Amino acid sequence: MVEDSSARERILRAAEELFAESGFDATPTSRVAERAGVPKGLVHYYFRRKPDLLAALVQRLPDGAVDARRVVVVGDIAESLRRLVAALDARLDASPLLSHLLWREADTHSAVRDALHARYQLVVAQIRQVILAAGGAAVVGKDVDSASALVALAVSYRHSVARHAPDDDRMDQELTFVAAALG
């Protein structure tokens, strides 16, 4: 991949780093410009207001969509969910600084909160799709929607808080529990 060294890209990278370090509200655009090596006016040329910088960063969060065909093991809901969670984790791990920044700013900025909520809804839909594809007829009549929401909540928690804790096997236990409840 060729690294984009345009002024706009340098501004975005600087904003991502500084907002993650100090927070959005505590970072003046002059520091962003300094870190990016551009005049402050150029920051405002590309991003009229400081919140526009944050909105542009939200758009950079890696797409959370995972192709179900790559993770589904027909007849094995638990393994299918493990594979899906691993794929979602890998997407998030590709951008740890941005992820940290967005979870940090979700409480105070509606654009970030809305983007993370939309991402959560996408994860719920993907989990539902994987459960149905892996479980087939065995899950008909089961509460797949509740199971999908519960697993999505566990994934969201893991991505927002638990990723800072030492690794443990709780997620695996939760996925096994949900799969058993659906089986």
C-alpha positions as CSV (number, residue, x, y, z in Angstrom):
1,M,0.0,0.0,0.0
2,V,1.4,3.4,-1.0
3,E,1.2,5.9,1.9
4,D,-0.7,9.0,1.1
5,S,1.4,12.0,2.1
6,S,-1.1,14.7,1.0
7,A,-1.6,17.6,3.3
8,R,-5.2,16.4,4.0
9,E,-4.0,12.9,4.9
10,R,-1.2,14.3,7.2
11,I,-3.8,16.5,8.9
12,L,-6.1,13.5,9.5
13,R,-3.2,11.3,10.8
14,A,-2.1,14.2,13.2
15,A,-5.7,14.7,14.4
16,E,-6.1,11.0,15.0
17,E,-2.9,10.8,17.1
18,L,-3.5,14.0,19.0
19,F,-7.2,13.4,19.7
20,A,-6.3,9.9,21.0
21,E,-3.5,11.3,23.2
22,S,-5.3,14.3,24.6
23,G,-8.9,14.1,23.6
24,F,-10.8,16.0,21.1
25,D,-11.8,19.0,23.3
26,A,-8.2,19.4,24.7
27,T,-6.6,19.5,21.2
28,P,-6.5,22.8,19.4
29,T,-6.4,22.9,15.6
30,S,-3.1,24.7,15.9
31,R,-1.5,21.6,17.4
32,V,-3.0,19.5,14.7
33,A,-1.5,21.8,12.1
34,E,1.9,21.8,13.8
35,R,2.0,18.0,14.0
36,A,0.9,17.7,10.4
37,G,3.5,20.2,9.3
38,V,1.0,22.5,7.6
39,P,-0.3,26.1,8.2
40,K,-3.3,26.3,10.5
41,G,-5.3,27.8,7.7
42,L,-4.9,24.6,5.6
43,V,-6.6,22.6,8.4
44,H,-9.6,24.9,8.1
45,Y,-9.5,24.8,4.3
46,Y,-10.0,21.0,4.4
47,F,-12.1,20.9,7.6
48,R,-14.2,24.0,8.1
49,R,-14.8,23.3,11.7
50,K,-12.9,21.2,14.2
51,P,-15.9,18.7,14.5
52,D,-15.5,18.1,10.8
53,L,-12.1,16.6,11.5
54,L,-13.7,14.2,14.0
55,A,-16.4,13.3,11.5
56,A,-13.8,12.6,8.9
57,L,-12.0,10.3,11.3
58,V,-15.3,8.4,12.0
59,Q,-15.5,7.7,8.3
60,R,-12.0,6.1,8.4
61,L,-13.0,3.4,10.8
62,P,-12.5,0.1,8.9
63,D,-15.6,-1.4,7.4
64,G,-17.0,-3.9,9.9
65,A,-18.7,-6.1,7.3
66,V,-17.5,-9.7,7.2
67,D,-18.4,-12.1,4.4
68,A,-20.4,-14.8,6.2
69,R,-19.3,-17.4,3.7
70,R,-15.8,-17.0,5.1
71,V,-16.7,-17.8,8.7
72,V,-19.7,-20.1,8.7
73,V,-19.2,-23.7,9.6
74,V,-22.5,-25.4,8.8
75,G,-23.8,-27.2,11.8
76,D,-21.4,-25.5,14.3
77,I,-22.8,-22.2,15.6
78,A,-20.1,-21.8,18.2
79,E,-17.2,-22.2,15.8
80,S,-18.9,-19.9,13.3
81,L,-19.3,-17.2,15.9
82,R,-15.7,-17.6,17.0
83,R,-14.6,-17.1,13.4
84,L,-16.8,-14.0,13.1
85,V,-15.5,-12.5,16.3
86,A,-11.9,-13.1,15.2
87,A,-12.6,-11.4,11.9
88,L,-14.2,-8.4,13.7
89,D,-11.3,-8.2,16.2
90,A,-8.8,-8.2,13.3
91,R,-10.7,-5.3,11.6
92,L,-10.6,-3.3,14.8
93,D,-6.9,-4.2,15.5
94,A,-6.0,-2.8,12.2
95,S,-6.8,0.6,13.6
96,P,-6.2,0.6,17.3
97,L,-5.5,4.3,17.7
98,L,-8.6,5.3,15.8
99,S,-10.7,2.8,17.7
100,H,-9.5,4.1,21.0
101,L,-10.2,7.7,19.9
102,L,-13.8,6.9,18.8
103,W,-14.7,4.9,21.9
104,R,-13.3,7.7,24.0
105,E,-15.3,10.5,22.2
106,A,-18.6,8.6,21.8
107,D,-19.9,10.1,25.1
108,T,-19.6,13.7,24.0
109,H,-20.0,13.7,20.2
110,S,-23.2,12.6,18.6
111,A,-21.6,11.9,15.2
112,V,-19.2,9.4,16.8
113,R,-22.0,7.9,18.9
114,D,-24.2,7.6,15.9
115,A,-21.4,5.9,13.8
116,L,-20.7,3.4,16.6
117,H,-24.4,2.6,17.0
118,A,-24.7,2.0,13.2
119,R,-21.6,-0.2,13.5
120,Y,-23.3,-2.1,16.4
121,Q,-26.4,-2.7,14.3
122,L,-24.3,-4.0,11.5
123,V,-22.6,-6.5,13.9
124,V,-26.0,-7.6,15.2
125,A,-27.1,-8.3,11.6
126,Q,-23.9,-10.2,10.8
127,I,-24.2,-12.3,13.9
128,R,-27.8,-13.1,13.0
129,Q,-26.8,-14.1,9.5
130,V,-24.0,-16.4,10.8
131,I,-26.2,-18.1,13.3
132,L,-28.9,-18.7,10.7
133,A,-26.4,-20.0,8.2
134,A,-24.6,-22.2,10.7
135,G,-27.6,-23.5,12.5
136,G,-30.0,-24.0,9.6
137,A,-33.2,-25.7,10.5
138,A,-32.1,-26.3,14.1
139,V,-32.5,-22.6,15.0
140,V,-35.9,-22.1,13.4
141,G,-38.2,-21.0,16.1
142,K,-35.4,-20.1,18.5
143,D,-34.8,-16.5,19.6
144,V,-32.0,-15.7,17.1
145,D,-32.6,-12.0,17.4
146,S,-31.9,-11.9,21.2
147,A,-28.9,-14.2,20.8
148,S,-27.5,-11.9,18.1
149,A,-28.0,-8.8,20.2
150,L,-26.4,-10.5,23.2
151,V,-23.3,-11.6,21.3
152,A,-23.1,-8.1,19.7
153,L,-23.1,-6.6,23.1
154,A,-20.3,-8.9,24.2
155,V,-18.3,-8.0,21.1
156,S,-18.9,-4.2,21.7
157,Y,-17.9,-4.5,25.3
158,R,-14.8,-6.4,24.3
159,H,-13.9,-3.7,21.7
160,S,-14.5,-0.8,24.0
161,V,-13.2,-1.9,27.4
162,A,-12.1,-5.5,27.7
163,R,-9.5,-5.1,24.9
164,H,-7.5,-3.2,27.5
165,A,-7.6,-6.2,29.9
166,P,-5.4,-9.3,29.8
167,D,-6.7,-11.9,27.4
168,D,-9.0,-14.5,28.8
169,D,-11.4,-17.1,27.4
170,R,-14.7,-15.5,28.5
171,M,-15.7,-14.6,25.0
172,D,-15.2,-18.2,24.0
173,Q,-17.3,-19.3,26.9
174,E,-20.1,-16.8,26.0
175,L,-20.1,-18.0,22.4
176,T,-20.3,-21.6,23.5
177,F,-23.2,-20.8,25.9
178,V,-25.2,-18.9,23.2
179,A,-24.6,-21.7,20.7
180,A,-25.7,-24.3,23.2
181,A,-28.9,-22.3,24.0
182,L,-29.7,-22.2,20.3
183,G,-28.9,-25.8,19.6
